Amino acid sequence: MVFRLLMTSLSCIALTSCIAIAVRVPQSSSNPESASKIQLSAENTSKTNVTSAAIDSSKRVSSDTSNEKSNKGNNKSQKISTGPAFAANGNYMTLTRTEATNNLGNPIYTLTLYANGQQVDVFKTVSGRAHTQNKDRNRSGTEAPLPNGEYRVATSTKRGTIAEAGKLFLPIYPNFRTGRTALGIHVDPSFEQNNGEDGTSGCIGLTSQEDLSKVLEYVRTYRPKLLEVNI
């Protein structure tokens, strides 16, 4: 009887131990794997966030660069004329830069006349003075060359108000905002004369009375729509 009671107690103890082991084993064996999975998931999430941030940063840099180029493209276009829209068959004039200077160092600009889209004549001119070429071309009183842009050309001349404007003065009117006024085309009576007056105060100065007569005859005949200055 005592032996049976002893065996029964031992069986209960063994069963209790098995149950305890059965409960503990899954917990102890699964926790490392679960922790490992959690750690890997966290690492993957961190990598994804870093990659996304890098892509977003790259997009912002690319966008900023494009805007900067666009702004630069927009600033340049405000200073330089895009050219006459009717150049294919219109009457107009252009003033462009050359690499030449006169005997006193004043830059030479080329005045080109077009009729029905075809070049009909070219003249040597000056604008401003040798020492005023780099001054503000949109500010009055600088005696700098006239600013770039498109100008409306008058159909008739006026008398020059000062000796350096000559006897005949053909007004031109800027089609843009500027501080310069009283601009026009006339002969420069002091061209290459060492009297301190070589050049103009900003107008387009032709080098001879003969050249001015030819330009005025062209204006009377063809009534040019505009003058484009790009110097």
C-alpha positions in Angstrom: 0.0 0.0 0.0 2.8 2.4 0.9 4.6 1.4 -2.3 1.5 2.3 -4.4 1.2 5.7 -2.7 4.9 6.3 -3.3 4.7 5.4 -7.0 1.6 7.6 -7.4 3.4 10.6 -5.9 6.4 10.1 -8.2 4.1 9.9 -11.2 2.4 13.2 -10.3 5.7 14.9 -9.8 7.0 13.6 -13.2 3.8 14.7 -15.0 4.0 18.2 -13.4 7.6 18.6 -14.5 6.7 17.5 -18.1 3.9 20.0 -18.3 6.1 22.8 -17.0 8.8 21.9 -19.5 6.3 21.7 -22.3 5.1 25.2 -21.4 8.6 26.7 -21.1 10.3 25.1 -24.1 8.3 26.9 -26.8 8.7 30.2 -25.1 12.5 29.9 -24.7 13.0 28.5 -28.1 10.8 31.0 -30.0 11.9 34.3 -28.3 15.3 34.6 -30.0 13.8 34.0 -33.4 11.1 36.5 -32.7 13.6 39.1 -31.5 15.8 38.5 -34.5 12.8 39.0 -36.8 11.9 42.3 -35.0 15.5 43.5 -35.3 15.7 42.7 -39.0 12.4 44.4 -39.6 13.6 47.5 -37.8 16.8 47.5 -39.8 14.9 47.2 -43.1 12.5 50.0 -42.1 15.5 52.2 -41.3 17.2 51.5 -44.6 13.9 52.2 -46.5 13.6 55.6 -44.7 17.2 56.5 -45.5 16.7 55.6 -49.2 13.5 57.6 -49.4 15.1 60.6 -47.8 18.0 60.4 -50.2 15.6 60.2 -53.2 13.6 63.2 -51.9 16.7 65.2 -51.3 17.9 64.4 -54.8 14.6 65.5 -56.3 14.8 68.8 -54.3 18.4 69.5 -55.6 17.4 68.8 -59.1 14.4 71.0 -58.8 16.4 73.9 -57.3 19.0 73.6 -60.1 16.3 73.7 -62.8 14.7 76.8 -61.2 18.1 78.5 -60.9 18.8 77.9 -64.6 15.3 79.0 -65.5 15.7 82.2 -63.5 19.0 82.8 -65.2 17.3 82.1 -68.6 14.4 84.6 -67.7 17.0 87.4 -66.4 19.0 87.1 -69.7 15.9 87.4 -71.9 14.9 90.7 -70.2 18.2 92.3 -71.3 18.5 91.0 -74.8 15.9 91.4 -77.5 14.6 88.2 -79.2 14.6 89.8 -82.7 11.9 91.2 -85.0 9.0 88.8 -85.4 8.5 89.9 -89.0 12.2 89.5 -90.0 11.4 87.2 -92.9 9.7 89.9 -95.0 9.7 93.1 -92.9 11.5 96.5 -93.0 13.7 97.1 -90.0 17.1 98.1 -88.8 19.6 96.4 -86.4 22.5 97.7 -84.4 25.2 95.1 -83.6 28.6 95.0 -82.1 31.9 94.7 -84.0 35.4 94.0 -82.7 36.7 97.3 -84.2 37.3 100.7 -82.6 38.0 104.1 -84.1 41.3 105.9 -83.8 40.4 107.2 -80.4 39.4 103.8 -79.0 35.6 104.2 -79.3 33.9 100.9 -80.3 32.4 100.7 -83.7 28.8 99.4 -84.1 27.2 98.3 -87.3 23.8 99.7 -88.4 22.2 97.4 -90.9 19.1 98.2 -93.0 16.6 95.6 -94.2 13.8 96.0 -96.7 11.4 93.1 -97.3 13.6 90.9 -95.1 16.7 91.6 -97.3 19.8 93.5 -96.3 20.1 96.7 -98.4 22.9 98.7 -96.7 25.4 98.7 -93.8 26.9 101.7 -91.9 29.6 102.2 -89.4 28.4 104.0 -86.2 29.4 104.9 -82.7 27.3 105.1 -79.5 28.5 106.6 -76.3 32.1 107.6 -75.8 35.3 105.5 -75.3 35.3 106.0 -71.5 31.5 105.5 -71.0 31.0 102.1 -72.6 30.7 100.2 -69.2 28.5 102.7 -67.5 24.8 102.1 -66.7 23.0 102.1 -70.1 19.6 102.6 -68.5 20.4 105.6 -66.4 20.1 109.1 -67.8 23.2 111.3 -67.8 25.8 108.5 -68.1 26.5 109.1 -71.8 26.7 105.3 -72.1 25.6 103.5 -75.3 21.9 103.1 -75.7 20.4 100.0 -74.0 19.6 96.8 -75.8 16.1 96.3 -76.9 13.6 97.2 -79.6 12.9 100.8 -80.6 10.1 102.4 -82.7 11.6 104.6 -85.5 10.2 108.0 -86.2 9.0 108.7 -89.8 10.5 112.2 -89.9 13.5 114.1 -88.6 13.9 117.0 -86.2 16.5 119.7 -86.0 19.4 118.9 -83.7 19.2 120.9 -80.4 22.9 120.9 -79.9 25.9 121.1 -82.3 27.0 117.5 -81.5 23.6 116.2 -82.6 24.1 117.7 -86.1 21.5 119.5 -88.2 19.1 116.5 -88.6 18.0 114.2 -85.9 15.9 111.0 -86.4 14.2 110.1 -83.0 13.9 106.5 -81.8 11.6 105.5 -79.0 12.3 102.4 -76.7 9.5 99.8 -76.6 10.6 99.0 -73.0 11.1 100.8 -69.7 14.3 102.7 -69.3 15.6 105.9 -67.9 17.1 107.0 -71.2 15.3 109.7 -73.3 16.0 111.9 -76.3 17.7 109.0 -78.2 18.0 109.1 -82.0 20.2 108.7 -85.1 22.3 111.5 -86.3 25.8 112.3 -87.6 28.7 112.6 -85.2 30.5 115.8 -86.3 33.4 115.0 -83.9 34.1 111.5 -85.1 37.8 110.7 -84.6 38.5 114.3 -83.6 40.6 114.7 -80.5 38.4 117.4 -79.0 36.7 115.4 -76.2 33.5 115.1 -78.2 34.2 111.9 -80.2 31.2 109.7 -80.0 27.7 110.5 -78.7 25.8 110.9 -75.4 24.0 107.6 -76.2 22.5 108.2 -79.6 23.6 106.3 -82.7 26.2 108.5 -84.4 26.9 108.0 -88.1 30.4 108.9 -89.3 29.5 111.2 -92.2 26.7 113.4 -93.5 26.5 111.2 -96.6 25.8 108.1 -94.5 23.0 110.0 -92.6 21.4 111.1 -95.9 21.3 107.4 -97.1 19.7 106.3 -93.8 17.1 109.0 -94.0 16.3 108.2 -97.6 15.8 104.5 -96.5 13.4 105.6 -93.7 11.4 107.8 -96.1 11.1 104.9 -98.6 10.6 101.8 -96.5 9.2 103.2 -93.2 11.0 100.6 -91.0 8.8 99.1 -88.3 11.6 99.1 -85.7 15.2 99.2 -84.8 16.7 96.3 -82.8 19.7 97.1 -80.7 21.9 94.2 -79.4 25.4 95.5 -78.5 
